[in-house]
């Protein structure tokens, strides 16, 4: 109903910043010091791209193109889903609005379309 074919296309490196706070007493009466440190977790997560798009489909008319990397689907980062779940979104039900954040040539774009039945 979307006109999209999505494929798994390797992995992306995702950096997650972790904050840690530590309260401790100080020698000055009534004073408290707060130590803040940062650590980073790194993850290799799946990358999904548009491999085919049907002409005149809802996704085609919204401006999505082959090779676009999908970053988020309806506001959720796409690496939280597997390929089967992503395809399920695109086949769910007619009238459902889909919002994608995509990356094309290192530019972030947002596209919306509504699923329509294929005739």
N, CA, C and O atoms as a Tinker XYZ file with bonds, in Angstrom:
   476  protein
     1  N      0.809000   -1.207000    0.000000    73     2
     2  CA     0.000000    0.000000    0.000000    64     1     3
     3  C      0.848000    1.265000    0.000000    63     2     4     5
     4  O      0.338000    2.356000   -0.257000    81     3
     5  N      2.135000    1.125000    0.286000    73     3     6
     6  CA     3.017000    2.291000    0.275000    64     5     7
     7  C      3.754000    2.429000   -1.048000    63     6     8     9
     8  O      4.101000    3.538000   -1.454000    81     7
     9  N      3.995000    1.305000   -1.724000    73     7    10
    10  CA     4.782000    1.309000   -2.945000    64     9    11
    11  C      6.269000    1.161000   -2.706000    63    10    12    13
    12  O      7.061000    1.250000   -3.644000    81    11
    13  N      6.658000    0.939000   -1.464000    73    11    14
    14  CA     8.082000    0.843000   -1.105000    64    13    15
    15  C      8.538000   -0.597000   -0.956000    63    14    16    17
    16  O      7.787000   -1.459000   -0.499000    81    15
    17  N      9.779000   -0.843000   -1.349000    73    15    18
    18  CA    10.482000   -2.070000   -0.992000    64    17    19
    19  C     11.709000   -1.629000   -0.203000    63    18    20    21
    20  O     12.514000   -0.825000   -0.674000    81    19
    21  N     11.835000   -2.166000    0.994000    73    19    22
    22  CA    12.912000   -1.783000    1.901000    64    21    23
    23  C     13.874000   -2.963000    2.034000    63    22    24    25
    24  O     13.457000   -4.122000    2.036000    81    23
    25  N     15.168000   -2.649000    2.146000    73    23    26
    26  CA    16.140000   -3.715000    2.377000    64    25    27
    27  C     17.076000   -3.330000    3.516000    63    26    28    29
    28  O     17.299000   -2.154000    3.802000    81    27
    29  N     17.609000   -4.356000    4.148000    73    27    30
    30  CA    18.643000   -4.179000    5.159000    64    29    31
    31  C     19.938000   -3.917000    4.399000    63    30    32    33
    32  O     20.285000   -4.679000    3.497000    81    31
    33  N     20.660000   -2.853000    4.747000    73    31    34
    34  CA    21.844000   -2.461000    3.992000    64    33    35
    35  C     23.020000   -2.211000    4.927000    63    34    36    37
    36  O     23.570000   -1.110000    4.968000    81    35
    37  N     23.397000   -3.237000    5.673000    73    35    38
    38  CA    24.546000   -3.108000    6.562000    64    37    39
    39  C     24.165000   -2.554000    7.920000    63    38    40    41
    40  O     23.037000   -2.718000    8.385000    81    39
    41  N     25.124000   -1.896000    8.544000    73    39    42
    42  CA    24.928000   -1.362000    9.889000    64    41    43
    43  C     25.411000    0.084000    9.958000    63    42    44    45
    44  O     26.186000    0.540000    9.118000    81    43
    45  N     24.932000    0.788000   10.978000    73    43    46
    46  CA    25.397000    2.143000   11.271000    64    45    47
    47  C     25.910000    2.166000   12.706000    63    46    48    49
    48  O     25.417000    1.436000   13.566000    81    47
    49  N     26.895000    3.002000   12.949000    73    47    50
    50  CA    27.451000    3.172000   14.290000    64    49    51
    51  C     26.647000    4.259000   14.990000    63    50    52    53
    52  O     26.557000    5.386000   14.502000    81    51
    53  N     26.063000    3.916000   16.137000    73    51    54
    54  CA    25.264000    4.865000   16.912000    64    53    55
    55  C     25.963000    5.105000   18.241000    63    54    56    57
    56  O     26.343000    4.164000   18.938000    81    55
    57  N     26.129000    6.395000   18.584000    73    55    58
    58  CA    26.779000    6.782000   19.835000    64    57    59
    59  C     25.712000    7.275000   20.804000    63    58    60    61
    60  O     24.907000    8.141000   20.462000    81    59
    61  N     25.707000    6.722000   22.012000    73    59    62
    62  CA    24.750000    7.109000   23.037000    64    61    63
    63  C     25.515000    7.694000   24.221000    63    62    64    65
    64  O     26.366000    7.025000   24.808000    81    63
    65  N     25.209000    8.944000   24.570000    73    63    66
    66  CA    25.884000    9.613000   25.678000    64    65    67
    67  C     25.200000    9.234000   26.985000    63    66    68    69
    68  O     23.978000    9.332000   27.101000    81    67
    69  N     25.981000    8.805000   27.966000    73    67    70
    70  CA    25.480000    8.421000   29.281000    64    69    71
    71  C     26.020000    9.409000   30.307000    63    70    72    73
    72  O     27.231000    9.605000   30.414000    81    71
    73  N     25.121000   10.027000   31.055000    73    71    74
    74  CA    25.517000   10.975000   32.093000    64    73    75
    75  C     25.583000   10.249000   33.426000    63    74    76    77
    76  O     24.798000    9.339000   33.690000    81    75
    77  N     26.524000   10.659000   34.262000    73    75    78
    78  CA    26.527000   10.134000   35.618000    64    77    79
    79  C     26.786000   11.293000   36.567000    63    78    80    81
    80  O     27.701000   12.091000   36.367000    81    79
    81  N     25.970000   11.367000   37.592000    73    79    82
    82  CA    26.061000   12.438000   38.576000    64    81    83
    83  C     26.438000   11.837000   39.923000    63    82    84    85
    84  O     25.987000   10.747000   40.276000    81    83
    85  N     27.270000   12.558000   40.671000    73    83    86
    86  CA    27.678000   12.081000   41.986000    64    85    87
    87  C     27.687000   13.274000   42.937000    63    86    88    89
    88  O     28.425000   14.239000   42.737000    81    87
    89  N     26.862000   13.193000   43.964000    73    87    90
    90  CA    26.861000   14.233000   44.998000    64    89    91
    91  C     27.870000   13.848000   46.069000    63    90    92    93
    92  O     27.996000   12.674000   46.419000    81    91
    93  N     28.587000   14.834000   46.586000    73    91    94
    94  CA    29.513000   14.551000   47.683000    64    93    95
    95  C     29.597000   15.777000   48.582000    63    94    96    97
    96  O     29.357000   16.904000   48.149000    81    95
    97  N     29.935000   15.538000   49.809000    73    95    98
    98  CA    30.087000   16.643000   50.756000    64    97    99
    99  C     31.391000   17.361000   50.482000    63    98   100   101
   100  O     32.332000   16.802000   49.918000    81    99
   101  N     31.420000   18.619000   50.897000    73    99   102
   102  CA    32.619000   19.427000   50.720000    64   101   103
   103  C     33.067000   19.909000   52.088000    63   102   104   105
   104  O     32.298000   19.859000   53.048000    81   103
   105  N     34.299000   20.373000   52.184000    73   103   106
   106  CA    34.813000   20.846000   53.463000    64   105   107
   107  C     34.168000   22.157000   53.890000    63   106   108   109
   108  O     34.178000   22.489000   55.075000    81   107
   109  N     33.612000   22.900000   52.956000    73   107   110
   110  CA    32.969000   24.167000   53.285000    64   109   111
   111  C     31.602000   23.851000   53.871000    63   110   112   113
   112  O     30.839000   23.081000   53.289000    81   111
   113  N     31.291000   24.435000   55.010000    73   111   114
   114  CA    30.056000   24.113000   55.717000    64   113   115
   115  C     28.825000   24.395000   54.849000    63   114   116   117
   116  O     28.665000   25.497000   54.324000    81   115
   117  N     27.969000   23.399000   54.708000    73   115   118
   118  CA    26.718000   23.540000   53.979000    64   117   119
   119  C     26.848000   23.432000   52.466000    63   118   120   121
   120  O     25.847000   23.494000   51.753000    81   119
   121  N     28.054000   23.273000   51.976000    73   119   122
   122  CA    28.244000   23.214000   50.520000    64   121   123
   123  C     28.202000   21.763000   50.040000    63   122   124   125
   124  O     28.607000   20.840000   50.746000    81   123
   125  N     27.715000   21.600000   48.851000    73   123   126
   126  CA    27.687000   20.278000   48.210000    64   125   127
   127  C     28.285000   20.422000   46.827000    63   126   128   129
   128  O     27.984000   21.364000   46.094000    81   127
   129  N     29.127000   19.480000   46.486000    73   127   130
   130  CA    29.679000   19.509000   45.128000    64   129   131
   131  C     29.004000   18.422000   44.312000    63   130   132   133
   132  O     28.619000   17.378000   44.840000    81   131
   133  N     28.869000   18.672000   43.057000    73   131   134
   134  CA    28.275000   17.711000   42.134000    64   133   135
   135  C     29.291000   17.425000   41.047000    63   134   136   137
   136  O     29.720000   18.326000   40.325000    81   135
   137  N     29.669000   16.171000   40.939000    73   135   138
   138  CA    30.593000   15.757000   39.889000    64   137   139
   139  C     29.790000   15.178000   38.741000    63   138   140   141
   140  O     28.956000   14.294000   38.939000    81   139
   141  N     30.041000   15.673000   37.547000    73   139   142
   142  CA    29.352000   15.183000   36.358000    64   141   143
   143  C     30.400000   14.587000   35.425000    63   142   144   145
   144  O     31.409000   15.217000   35.105000    81   143
   145  N     30.134000   13.364000   35.003000    73   143   146
   146  CA    31.041000   12.751000   34.038000    64   145   147
   147  C     30.206000   12.147000   32.910000    63   146   148   149
   148  O     29.032000   11.820000   33.088000    81   147
   149  N     30.823000   12.014000   31.780000    73   147   150
   150  CA    30.143000   11.486000   30.611000    64   149   151
   151  C     30.882000   10.259000   30.098000    63   150   152   153
   152  O     32.111000   10.230000   30.037000    81   151
   153  N     30.117000    9.267000   29.740000    73   151   154
   154  CA    30.669000    8.119000   29.042000    64   153   155
   155  C     29.809000    7.895000   27.809000    63   154   156   157
   156  O     28.694000    8.406000   27.712000    81   155
   157  N     30.330000    7.141000   26.890000    73   155   158
   158  CA    29.610000    6.891000   25.647000    64   157   159
   159  C     29.523000    5.391000   25.397000    63   158   160   161
   160  O     30.496000    4.655000   25.562000    81   159
   161  N     28.343000    4.964000   24.999000    73   159   162
   162  CA    28.155000    3.589000   24.538000    64   161   163
   163  C     28.048000    3.644000   23.019000    63   162   164   165
   164  O     27.421000    4.549000   22.469000    81   163
   165  N     28.653000    2.684000   22.349000    73   163   166
   166  CA    28.600000    2.611000   20.894000    64   165   167
   167  C     27.922000    1.302000   20.494000    63   166   168   169
   168  O     28.195000    0.244000   21.061000    81   167
   169  N     27.039000    1.396000   19.510000    73   167   170
   170  CA    26.298000    0.237000   19.043000    64   169   171
   171  C     26.363000    0.164000   17.525000    63   170   172   173
   172  O     26.348000    1.195000   16.853000    81   171
   173  N     26.435000   -1.034000   16.984000    73   171   174
   174  CA    26.255000   -1.252000   15.552000    64   173   175
   175  C     24.817000   -1.700000   15.365000    63   174   176   177
   176  O     24.425000   -2.760000   15.853000    81   175
   177  N     24.029000   -0.899000   14.663000    73   175   178
   178  CA    22.606000   -1.167000   14.498000    64   177   179
   179  C     22.253000   -1.246000   13.020000    63   178   180   181
   180  O     22.965000   -0.690000   12.185000    81   179
   181  N     21.154000   -1.937000   12.686000    73   179   182
   182  CA    20.815000   -2.139000   11.272000    64   181   183
   183  C     20.492000   -0.839000   10.544000    63   182   184   185
   184  O     19.939000    0.103000   11.113000    81   183
   185  N     20.855000   -0.826000    9.278000    73   183   186
   186  CA    20.572000    0.304000    8.390000    64   185   187
   187  C     19.576000   -0.186000    7.339000    63   186   188   189
   188  O     19.763000   -1.249000    6.748000    81   187
   189  N     18.519000    0.593000    7.111000    73   187   190
   190  CA    17.479000    0.223000    6.144000    64   189   191
   191  C     17.384000    1.296000    5.063000    63   190   192   193
   192  O     17.360000    2.490000    5.361000    81   191
   193  N     17.330000    0.862000    3.818000    73   191   194
   194  CA    17.231000    1.793000    2.695000    64   193   195
   195  C     16.102000    1.364000    1.756000    63   194   196   197
   196  O     15.677000    0.209000    1.747000    81   195
   197  N     15.637000    2.329000    0.973000    73   195   198
   198  CA    14.626000    2.068000   -0.043000    64   197   199
   199  C     15.331000    1.424000   -1.228000    63   198   200   201
   200  O     16.224000    2.027000   -1.825000    81   199
   201  N     14.930000    0.188000   -1.575000    73   199   202
   202  CA    15.567000   -0.498000   -2.699000    64   201   203
   203  C     14.744000   -0.376000   -3.977000    63   202   204   205
   204  O     15.299000   -0.411000   -5.075000    81   203
   205  N     13.427000   -0.235000   -3.845000    73   203   206
   206  CA    12.554000   -0.038000   -5.007000    64   205   207
   207  C     11.377000    0.825000   -4.587000    63   206   208   209
   208  O     10.977000    0.846000   -3.423000    81   207
   209  N     10.833000    1.536000   -5.570000    73   207   210
   210  CA     9.633000    2.336000   -5.319000    64   209   211
   211  C      8.740000    2.273000   -6.553000    63   210   212   213
   212  O      9.197000    2.474000   -7.679000    81   211
   213  N      7.476000    1.993000   -6.325000    73   211   214
   214  CA     6.529000    1.883000   -7.429000    64   213   215
   215  C      6.081000    3.282000   -7.854000    63   214   216   217
   216  O      5.667000    4.091000   -7.024000    81   215
   217  N      6.168000    3.556000   -9.158000    73   215   218
   218  CA     5.760000    4.865000   -9.676000    64   217   219
   219  C      4.286000    5.117000   -9.373000    63   218   220   221
   220  O      3.454000    4.211000   -9.412000    81   219
   221  N      3.999000    6.368000   -9.072000    73   219   222
   222  CA     2.659000    6.855000   -8.765000    64   221   223
   223  C      2.089000    6.287000   -7.463000    63   222   224   225
   224  O      0.898000    6.447000   -7.198000    81   223
   225  N      2.910000    5.633000   -6.652000    73   223   226
   226  CA     2.470000    5.146000   -5.343000    64   225   227
   227  C      2.480000    6.312000   -4.351000    63   226   228   229
   228  O      3.065000    7.355000   -4.641000    81   227
   229  N      1.838000    6.153000   -3.180000    73   227   230
   230  CA     1.837000    7.239000   -2.188000    64   229   231
   231  C      3.244000    7.683000   -1.783000    63   230   232   233
   232  O      3.492000    8.880000   -1.637000    81   231
   233  N      4.161000    6.738000   -1.600000    73   231   234
   234  CA     5.524000    7.117000   -1.196000    64   233   235
   235  C      6.263000    7.830000   -2.330000    63   234   236   237
   236  O      7.022000    8.768000   -2.085000    81   235
   237  N      6.044000    7.390000   -3.557000    73   235   238
   238  CA     6.651000    8.036000   -4.730000    64   237   239
   239  C      6.163000    9.487000   -4.836000    63   238   240   241
   240  O      6.956000   10.401000   -5.061000    81   239
   241  N      4.866000    9.683000   -4.675000    73   239   242
   242  CA     4.288000   11.028000   -4.781000    64   241   243
   243  C      4.740000   11.947000   -3.642000    63   242   244   245
   244  O      4.702000   13.170000   -3.781000    81   243
   245  N      5.168000   11.361000   -2.516000    73   243   246
   246  CA     5.656000   12.186000   -1.401000    64   245   247
   247  C      7.113000   12.597000   -1.587000    63   246   248   249
   248  O      7.626000   13.418000   -0.827000    81   247
   249  N      7.792000   12.026000   -2.606000    73   247   250
   250  CA     9.159000   12.435000   -2.896000    64   249   251
   251  C     10.233000   11.478000   -2.424000    63   250   252   253
   252  O     11.416000   11.808000   -2.497000    81   251
   253  N      9.864000   10.314000   -1.946000    73   251   254
   254  CA    10.861000    9.320000   -1.531000    64   253   255
   255  C     11.490000    8.716000   -2.782000    63   254   256   257
   256  O     10.815000    8.512000   -3.791000    81   255
   257  N     12.798000    8.430000   -2.707000    73   255   258
   258  CA    13.522000    7.899000   -3.864000    64   257   259
   259  C     14.317000    6.657000   -3.479000    63   258   260   261
   260  O     14.618000    6.440000   -2.306000    81   259
   261  N     14.652000    5.847000   -4.477000    73   259   262
   262  CA    15.515000    4.694000   -4.258000    64   261   263
   263  C     16.834000    5.168000   -3.670000    63   262   264   265
   264  O     17.373000    6.197000   -4.076000    81   263
   265  N     17.346000    4.409000   -2.709000    73   263   266
   266  CA    18.606000    4.766000   -2.066000    64   265   267
   267  C     18.450000    5.608000   -0.818000    63   266   268   269
   268  O     19.419000    5.782000   -0.080000    81   267
   269  N     17.246000    6.145000   -0.550000    73   267   270
   270  CA    17.034000    6.915000    0.667000    64   269   271
   271  C     17.208000    6.011000    1.884000    63   270   272   273
   272  O     16.670000    4.904000    1.923000    81   271
   273  N     17.953000    6.482000    2.869000    73   271   274
   274  CA    18.117000    5.738000    4.121000    64   273   275
   275  C     16.996000    6.148000    5.067000    63   274   276   277
   276  O     16.777000    7.338000    5.291000    81   275
   277  N     16.294000    5.185000    5.613000    73   275   278
   278  CA    15.205000    5.479000    6.548000    64   277   279
   279  C     15.793000    5.594000    7.947000    63   278   280   281
   280  O     16.431000    4.663000    8.439000    81   279
   281  N     15.574000    6.745000    8.587000    73   279   282
   282  CA    16.091000    6.990000    9.928000    64   281   283
   283  C     15.036000    6.760000   11.001000    63   282   284   285
   284  O     15.328000    6.195000   12.055000    81   283
   285  N     13.797000    7.204000   10.729000    73   283   286
   286  CA    12.727000    6.976000   11.696000    64   285   287
   287  C     11.413000    6.723000   10.976000    63   286   288   289
   288  O     11.206000    7.143000    9.838000    81   287
   289  N     10.537000    6.023000   11.676000    73   287   290
   290  CA     9.232000    5.636000   11.148000    64   289   291
   291  C      8.191000    6.021000   12.193000    63   290   292   293
   292  O      8.178000    5.483000   13.300000    81   291
   293  N      7.324000    6.957000   11.829000    73   291   294
   294  CA     6.303000    7.478000   12.753000    64   293   295
   295  C      6.901000    7.902000   14.091000    63   294   296   297
   296  O      6.343000    7.626000   15.153000    81   295
   297  N      8.054000    8.581000   14.020000    73   295   298
   298  CA     8.682000    9.160000   15.202000    64   297   299
   299  C      9.593000    8.238000   15.997000    63   298   300   301
   300  O     10.206000    8.679000   16.969000    81   299
   301  N      9.699000    6.971000   15.614000    73   299   302
   302  CA    10.562000    6.020000   16.318000    64   301   303
   303  C     11.757000    5.680000   15.448000    63   302   304   305
   304  O     11.611000    5.380000   14.263000    81   303
   305  N     12.943000    5.729000   16.045000    73   303   306
   306  CA    14.150000    5.395000   15.273000    64   305   307
   307  C     13.995000    4.004000   14.691000    63   306   308   309
   308  O     13.582000    3.068000   15.375000    81   307
   309  N     14.331000    3.885000   13.418000    73   307   310
   310  CA    14.035000    2.671000   12.673000    64   309   311
   311  C     14.828000    1.463000   13.169000    63   310   312   313
   312  O     14.397000    0.329000   12.963000    81   311
   313  N     15.980000    1.676000   13.819000    73   311   314
   314  CA    16.751000    0.526000   14.273000    64   313   315
   315  C     16.100000   -0.195000   15.454000    63   314   316   317
   316  O     16.589000   -1.239000   15.887000    81   315
   317  N     14.999000    0.355000   15.978000    73   315   318
   318  CA    14.234000   -0.349000   17.010000    64   317   319
   319  C     13.363000   -1.453000   16.409000    63   318   320   321
   320  O     12.793000   -2.262000   17.140000    81   319
   321  N     13.262000   -1.486000   15.084000    73   319   322
   322  CA    12.432000   -2.473000   14.387000    64   321   323
   323  C     13.303000   -3.421000   13.577000    63   322   324   325
   324  O     14.429000   -3.092000   13.205000    81   323
   325  N     12.759000   -4.607000   13.311000    73   323   326
   326  CA    13.404000   -5.475000   12.336000    64   325   327
   327  C     12.723000   -5.265000   10.983000    63   326   328   329
   328  O     11.707000   -4.574000   10.900000    81   327
   329  N     13.267000   -5.848000    9.944000    73   327   330
   330  CA    12.749000   -5.622000    8.592000    64   329   331
   331  C     11.293000   -6.064000    8.457000    63   330   332   333
   332  O     10.503000   -5.406000    7.780000    81   331
   333  N     10.942000   -7.163000    9.090000    73   331   334
   334  CA     9.563000   -7.668000    9.035000    64   333   335
   335  C      8.589000   -6.657000    9.653000    63   334   336   337
   336  O      7.510000   -6.426000    9.107000    81   335
   337  N      8.961000   -6.059000   10.779000    73   335   338
   338  CA     8.102000   -5.068000   11.437000    64   337   339
   339  C      7.954000   -3.808000   10.581000    63   338   340   341
   340  O      6.867000   -3.235000   10.507000    81   339
   341  N      9.032000   -3.378000    9.941000    73   339   342
   342  CA     8.966000   -2.200000    9.072000    64   341   343
   343  C      8.008000   -2.457000    7.913000    63   342   344   345
   344  O      7.150000   -1.628000    7.610000    81   343
   345  N      8.162000   -3.613000    7.269000    73   343   346
   346  CA     7.252000   -3.949000    6.172000    64   345   347
   347  C      5.808000   -4.033000    6.658000    63   346   348   349
   348  O      4.886000   -3.698000    5.914000    81   347
   349  N      5.606000   -4.471000    7.880000    73   347   350
   350  CA     4.264000   -4.524000    8.449000    64   349   351
   351  C      3.609000   -3.152000    8.528000    63   350   352   353
   352  O      2.404000   -3.026000    8.310000    81   351
   353  N      4.398000   -2.114000    8.842000    73   351   354
   354  CA     3.867000   -0.752000    8.863000    64   353   355
   355  C      3.330000   -0.370000    7.481000    63   354   356   357
   356  O      2.265000    0.235000    7.362000    81   355
   357  N      4.080000   -0.733000    6.447000    73   355   358
   358  CA     3.724000   -0.323000    5.097000    64   357   359
   359  C      2.582000   -1.138000    4.507000    63   358   360   361
   360  O      2.059000   -0.796000    3.446000    81   359
   361  N      2.193000   -2.204000    5.181000    73   359   362
   362  CA     1.096000   -3.049000    4.706000    64   361   363
   363  C     -0.089000   -3.049000    5.658000    63   362   364   365
   364  O     -1.035000   -3.809000    5.453000    81   363
   365  N     -0.062000   -2.215000    6.696000    73   363   366
   366  CA    -1.031000   -2.316000    7.783000    64   365   367
   367  C     -2.486000   -2.102000    7.359000    63   366   368   369
   368  O     -3.251000   -3.065000    7.317000    81   367
   369  N     -2.890000   -0.870000    7.044000    73   367   370
   370  CA    -4.282000   -0.650000    6.650000    64   369   371
   371  C     -4.404000    0.642000    5.845000    63   370   372   373
   372  O     -3.673000    1.609000    6.062000    81   371
   373  N     -5.335000    0.626000    4.926000    73   371   374
   374  CA    -5.575000    1.806000    4.085000    64   373   375
   375  C     -5.999000    2.978000    4.961000    63   374   376   377
   376  O     -6.751000    2.814000    5.922000    81   375
   377  N     -5.504000    4.162000    4.612000    73   375   378
   378  CA    -5.847000    5.370000    5.344000    64   377   379
   379  C     -4.866000    5.723000    6.445000    63   378   380   381
   380  O     -4.933000    6.824000    6.992000    81   379
   381  N     -3.957000    4.820000    6.786000    73   379   382
   382  CA    -2.982000    5.091000    7.846000    64   381   383
   383  C     -1.919000    6.054000    7.326000    63   382   384   385
   384  O     -1.396000    5.886000    6.224000    81   383
   385  N     -1.610000    7.069000    8.139000    73   383   386
   386  CA    -0.572000    8.030000    7.762000    64   385   387
   387  C      0.789000    7.508000    8.211000    63   386   388   389
   388  O      0.945000    7.045000    9.341000    81   387
   389  N      1.756000    7.587000    7.330000    73   387   390
   390  CA     3.134000    7.177000    7.607000    64   389   391
   391  C      4.017000    8.415000    7.513000    63   390   392   393
   392  O      3.948000    9.172000    6.545000    81   391
   393  N      4.841000    8.608000    8.530000    73   391   394
   394  CA     5.812000    9.703000    8.537000    64   393   395
   395  C      7.201000    9.095000    8.588000    63   394   396   397
   396  O      7.508000    8.302000    9.477000    81   395
   397  N      8.036000    9.468000    7.635000    73   395   398
   398  CA     9.408000    8.968000    7.583000    64   397   399
   399  C     10.392000   10.120000    7.697000    63   398   400   401
   400  O     10.191000   11.192000    7.126000    81   399
   401  N     11.461000    9.878000    8.447000    73   399   402
   402  CA    12.618000   10.766000    8.408000    64   401   403
   403  C     13.649000    9.984000    7.620000    63   402   404   405
   404  O     13.985000    8.853000    7.971000    81   403
   405  N     14.152000   10.590000    6.551000    73   403   406
   406  CA    15.090000    9.907000    5.671000    64   405   407
   407  C     16.364000   10.734000    5.518000    63   406   408   409
   408  O     16.387000   11.935000    5.789000    81   407
   409  N     17.421000   10.056000    5.076000    73   407   410
   410  CA    18.674000   10.752000    4.767000    64   409   411
   411  C     18.987000   10.495000    3.307000    63   410   412   413
   412  O     19.026000    9.352000    2.852000    81   411
   413  N     19.212000   11.587000    2.576000    73   411   414
   414  CA    19.571000   11.520000    1.157000    64   413   415
   415  C     20.735000   12.474000    0.931000    63   414   416   417
   416  O     20.618000   13.677000    1.167000    81   415
   417  N     21.851000   11.933000    0.477000    73   415   418
   418  CA    23.051000   12.750000    0.229000    64   417   419
   419  C     23.429000   13.584000    1.455000    63   418   420   421
   420  O     23.752000   14.766000    1.335000    81   419
   421  N     23.386000   12.959000    2.632000    73   419   422
   422  CA    23.715000   13.592000    3.910000    64   421   423
   423  C     22.793000   14.740000    4.294000    63   422   424   425
   424  O     23.159000   15.572000    5.125000    81   423
   425  N     21.609000   14.799000    3.705000    73   423   426
   426  CA    20.594000   15.786000    4.071000    64   425   427
   427  C     19.422000   15.031000    4.688000    63   426   428   429
   428  O     18.964000   14.030000    4.138000    81   427
   429  N     18.938000   15.514000    5.836000    73   427   430
   430  CA    17.814000   14.893000    6.523000    64   429   431
   431  C     16.515000   15.513000    5.998000    63   430   432   433
   432  O     16.358000   16.733000    5.965000    81   431
   433  N     15.592000   14.641000    5.590000    73   431   434
   434  CA    14.307000   15.076000    5.045000    64   433   435
   435  C     13.176000   14.364000    5.777000    63   434   436   437
   436  O     13.366000   13.271000    6.310000    81   435
   437  N     12.006000   14.982000    5.801000    73   435   438
   438  CA    10.806000   14.360000    6.361000    64   437   439
   439  C      9.772000   14.221000    5.246000    63   438   440   441
   440  O      9.556000   15.139000    4.455000    81   439
   441  N      9.147000   13.057000    5.206000    73   439   442
   442  CA     8.130000   12.787000    4.191000    64   441   443
   443  C      6.929000   12.124000    4.847000    63   442   444   445
   444  O      7.081000   11.296000    5.746000    81   443
   445  N      5.726000   12.495000    4.391000    73   443   446
   446  CA     4.480000   11.898000    4.875000    64   445   447
   447  C      3.682000   11.396000    3.694000    63   446   448   449
   448  O      3.693000   11.995000    2.619000    81   447
   449  N      2.984000   10.284000    3.905000    73   447   450
   450  CA     2.048000    9.785000    2.906000    64   449   451
   451  C      1.002000    8.935000    3.616000    63   450   452   453
   452  O      1.175000    8.540000    4.769000    81   451
   453  N     -0.075000    8.665000    2.910000    73   451   454
   454  CA    -1.169000    7.856000    3.458000    64   453   455
   455  C     -1.251000    6.562000    2.647000    63   454   456   457
   456  O     -1.241000    6.583000    1.416000    81   455
   457  N     -1.332000    5.444000    3.356000    73   455   458
   458  CA    -1.420000    4.144000    2.705000    64   457   459
   459  C     -2.728000    4.040000    1.924000    63   458   460   461
   460  O     -3.797000    4.381000    2.430000    81   459
   461  N     -2.624000    3.566000    0.690000    73   459   462
   462  CA    -3.804000    3.362000   -0.151000    64   461   463
   463  C     -3.770000    1.967000   -0.745000    63   462   464   465
   464  O     -2.693000    1.448000   -1.036000    81   463
   465  N     -4.926000    1.354000   -0.928000    73   463   466
   466  CA    -4.933000   -0.010000   -1.486000    64   465   467
   467  C     -4.433000   -0.020000   -2.922000    63   466   468   469
   468  O     -4.612000    0.946000   -3.664000    81   467
   469  N     -3.803000   -1.124000   -3.300000    73   467   470
   470  CA    -3.307000   -1.317000   -4.658000    64   469   471
   471  C     -4.420000   -1.925000   -5.487000    63   470   472   473
   472  O     -5.041000   -2.907000   -5.079000    81   471
   473  N     -4.672000   -1.350000   -6.638000    73   471   474
   474  CA    -5.714000   -1.875000   -7.523000    64   473   475
   475  C     -5.096000   -2.477000   -8.762000    63   474   476
   476  O     -5.813000   -2.973000   -9.631000    81   475
